[in-house]
Amino acid sequence: MAETFGQPKPTLILHFTHIDNLPGILKADRLFSDSSVGPQLATNVGAVEIKARRRERRVPCPPGGFVADYVPFYFAPRSPMMYRIMCDHRDGKPGRYPGGEDPLVYLVSSVERVHAAGLRWVASDGNCAVGLTTFSTELDELSALVDWPLLRAEVWKDIPDDMDRVRRRAAEFLVHREFPLDLLLGYVVRTTERQEQVRRVFRDAGMIEPYGRVRPGWYYGNPRGEVRR
């Protein structure tokens, strides 16, 4: 992948899901939006209050609808949502998904593959649950819409001179309704043990495993030292 100060080409997009959800995803041969996922979602890692806001947040450009009507992808790993999941696990926060990052699998594609396939998509300049966020459906606007240097930064917290960094770090690429798995480039997991588990899921489904990589740097860590087998 060519790295520049601005938008990388190809422009990778990342959707993470719990490994428990993979059998249902493989059976359907696609990812579904939150509003239509149904029983495919065996383990929900999203916060209830955030999902509720996304069901009420309208997308102001075609094809319209609500944010929950789209399959969400991030433009970079180690998102604010992943950080919240890590913190909830570390702190044992009640009422939240307790399992931490380790069971989460990144499914990787690219803006270019989605666009070439003719799927309907919308990009955002930040967290789609926030009213300040703006949207675009124009491919040539992505370079200016998204804060690419911030997406490459290891530290993205708000600072006195810029109190909007966290929102911008959560910029999204939304695919309308569903995302077919034949558009995947591959997947990423945190450990070799988790990669072997993913391979078994693909074998059990009778499917050819896509290109997979172990990249612990795409995760924040497992501070409580608990890894579910």
Sequence and secondary structure as in RCSB ss.txt:
>XXXX:A:sequence
MAETFGQPKPTLILHFTHIDNLPGILKADRLFSDSSVGPQLATNVGAVEIKARRRERRVPCPPGGFVADYVPFYF
APRSPMMYRIMCDHRDGKPGRYPGGEDPLVYLVSSVERVHAAGLRWVASDGNCAVGLTTFSTELDELSALVDWPL
LRAEVWKDIPDDMDRVRRRAAEFLVHREFPLDLLLGYVVRTTERQEQVRRVFRDAGMIEPYGRVRPGWYYGNPRG
EVRR
>XXXX:A:secstr
 B  SS  BS EEEEEEEGGGHHHHHHHTEEE TTT GGG SS  S HHHHHHHHH B  STT SBGGGEEEEES
SSS HHHHHHHHHHHHT TTS  S STTEEEEEEEHHHHHHTT  EEEESS TTSTT  EE  GGGHHHHS HHH
HH S    BTTBTTHHHHHT EEEEESEEEGGG  EEEESSHHHHHHHHHHHHHTT     EEE GGGS   TT 
    
